Amino acid sequence: MIEENTEKTQQLSTSLTETIKSSELTKVSGELIEVGIDSIMKNGLLKDIPIISVLSGIWNTGTAIRDYRFSNKLLLFLYESSKLPLEKRLKLIDDLEDDNFQKEAGEKLIAIIDNLESSSKAILIGKLLNLFGQKIITKEEFWRVSFIIEKLPTSDILAIKGWKNIDLNKVEHVRKHLYLSVGLGWFVLDASSTGFVWTERLCEIISEELLK
């Protein structure tokens, strides 16, 4: 969706940043539970919230399946993000910025959410943002785990829950290759090498914080 229109991407990025910082964000949670995404979009509910206003504009021009899926994922992401107190949300996006790159955090989040294969992954990204806001994880850990969630099939993410009792060397070949490709494991090269080992901190964030 977002690759097709640079202006649309910028509008979404700006409005997402404004929405996360807004005291009105908690309204998203209540409306999602009470009426669902269809009513929010079709009936123009919550239009005073920046991101909802932009999404409603997209719907009014004709909603493709991909637009619908993106809207659903974005609202579920916001639902989880809204659980973080306002005072912790105010500097959240600024704290996620990378001084070494021009790309804004809001734009990165939009790109990640757009690429997610399922709504359940959007919920995980929202939970991850919540963890960052509580300073349970660092900025680098947020972006690394976001990358993992975006790239790995959901079944492989869920399998990480039992990583402490799993020898990475014995993991099925394709799954092991996927884990290594996103940084969840590496090969020990020194004399005490036991072969492939888990990247423990990243596995802990996923298994003990996101999947608990």
N, C-alpha and C positions, 0 to 999 in steps of 0.2 A: 504494500500500500504506500508506504512513505517514500519509496524510491521514485515514484511517479511524479511527485510534485514537491519541489524544494520549498516553495512558499508554505505549503500545508505542513511540511515537516517542521519548519520554523515556528509556525503558529502553535503546533502541538507541543513543541519543546518549551516555548515560553509559557504557555498556559499550564503545562504540567508543573513547572517550577512554582508558578503563582499559586496553584491549587495545593501543593504539598505544604506551602507556607501559610495557607489560609485557615482561619478558625472555623470556616464553613465545611471543611473536609469531612468532619464527622457525620454530616448529613448524608453523605454517600452511603455509609454503612447502613443506616436505618432504612433508606429508600431501597437499596439493593435487596435487603431481607424482606421488606414489606411488599414491594411491587415488581421487582425484577428489572433487568436491563431494557427489555422491550418497552415497558411503560415509561421508563426514564427518558429514552430516546424519542419515542413516537409522540408522547404527550408533552414534551418540552419541560419536564420536571428538572429542578435544580439548575436552571439556566444561569443563575447568579454565580455559579461556580465556574471559573474560567475554562477548565478542560471540558466540562459538560457543554458549555456554549459552543466551543469549537467542534466537538463531536456531533452535536445536534445539527450544525451547519453542514457537516459531511453527509449526515443521514438525509437532510432535506434536498440534497442534490441527487439523491438516488443511491441506495445502499447496496453495494456488492457484497458477496459472501465474505470476502476477505476483510472488508470494512467492518462488517458485523463482528467477525471473530476478533479483530483488533480492539474494537470498542469493549467487547466483553472482557478480554484479557486486561485491558487498561483499567477498567472499573474494579476488577477483582484485585489488581495490584494496589489501587488506591484504598480499597476496603481494608487490606492488611496494614497499609501505611498509616491509616487514620487512627490505629490503635496506639500510636506513639503520641505522647502529649504535645500540645502546640509549641510549648517553649523549646522542646527538643527538635521540632520540625523546622523552626525558623531558619537555622543555619545549616540544615542538612545538605541541601544541594551545593551550597558554597563549599562545604567541607569535603564534598565528593569531587570537586574540580581538580584537574591535573594541571599544575603550573607549566608542565613541559609540552602540553599540546593545546591546540586551539579549540578542539571540539568540546562543547559544553556537556556537563553531566546530564542535563535534561535531554539533550539530543541523543546521548549514548543510551539512556534509559528507554527512550522511545524506540530506538533501533533494536534493542534487546527484546523488548516486549513484542514488537512487531514480528520478530523472528521465532518466537516461542511456538512450539508445536501444539501446546494445549493450555487450557485455562488453569489447570493445576500447577503448571510451572509459573504462571503469573502470580499465583498465591505465594509460591516459594520466594520469588523475587521481592514481593512485598514484605514477607517475613524477614528476609535478609536486610532490607532497608531499615526495618525496625531494630534489628540487632545492631546495625551500624549506629543508629541514632542513640541507642543505649550504651554505646562504646564497648559492646561485647566483642565486636570485631573491628579491625582496622579498615581504612579506605582501600588498601591493597587487597585485603582479604575479601572485601565486598565485591570488587571488580573481578577477582579471580574466581570466586564461587559463582558469580553471575554468569561468567563465561562457561563454566562447567554445566550449569543448569541449562543454558541456551543450547549447548552442543550435544550433550548426552541424551540418548533416549530415556524416557521416564523410567522404564524398567531397570535400566542400569543405575540410575540415581537411587531408586528404592533399594537396590541390592547393597548399596554402600552402608546401610543401617547396620549390617552385621560384620563390618570390615575387620573388627578386632579379632574375630574368630576365623578369619579367612586368610589363607596363605596366598598372596598375590601371584606367586609362581604357579599355583595350581588353578587359577581362574581360567575359565574358557578363553581360548586364544583371541577371538574377536573382541570380547568384552575387555580383556586385559589390554589389548591394543588401544581401545577407546579410552580407558582410564589413563594410560600413559600419555595419550595425545592431548589430554586436557590438564595434565600436571598432577593427577591424583596418585601417581607412582613414579618410581625411577629405579635405575639399576645401579647397585653398589659396585664400584670398581676396585676398592682396596682389597688387601689380603684377607680381610675378615668377611668378604662378600658372601651374602646369603642369596644373591640374585636380586630379583625385583622386590622392592619394599614400598609400603604405602607412604604418602605424604601425610603424616599424621594430623597436623593441624587442620588441613582442609577437610579431611575425612571426619574429624571431630565436629567441625562446624555443621556439616551436612547431617551427620547421624545423631548428634546430641542436641542440636539447636533447631534445625529445620524439620527433621523427621520424627521428633520425639512426640 
